[in-house]
Amino acid sequence: VTCAGVQDTPDDIDVNLKGAINVCERYAFQSVSRPREQVRSVVNVGSSSGHNGSEFPHYAASKGGIIAYTKNLALRLAPQAIANSVDPGGVLTDLNRPVMDDPELWGKIMALTPLRRWATPREIAEWVYFVGVTNRFMTGQSILVDGGEAGNAQFVWPDVEVGHKPAEG
């Protein structure tokens, strides 16, 4: 499992995307096209931002890269192993404190979120376990796991405005 997440830093692509690539290439393969015998499954943790382009530009690009890299990885690991990504929407983590701790921003986010809640880290870990351990068939897939918020590409963050805003009236 690779799970790296920095956002809005100069290192987003190096940490989030290149870090995952470096770990997978180092530990999943003996050579570029020959998987290590003990490898059966790889799960990369991406983000809904990789699907909808919302959030900070380098962060969204790094998570979109996770989706593309996972497909490449799945092709090279088959038929011996599977590779998929789990791409969460909002998750209750310290990284999201700037909006979670701001009642006005949190209210805007919940208004955009059909289930009116974000996932817990444990819920995402359960998805990762299912995709990586229970699943033995699906490969090369990017599983979007959110509460419906990915359908609305409006990004809410302090001092940042990205996405469609409905007309007031």
PyMOL commands that set and color helices and strands:
alter all, ss='L'
color gray80, all
select helices_A, chain A and resi 12-28+49-52+57-77+94-100+103-112+121-134+149-151
alter helices_A, ss='H'
color red, helices_A
select strands_A, chain A and resi 29-31+34-35+41-45+82-88+142-145+155-157+160-162
alter strands_A, ss='S'
color yellow, strands_A
deselect
rebuild
show_as cartoon
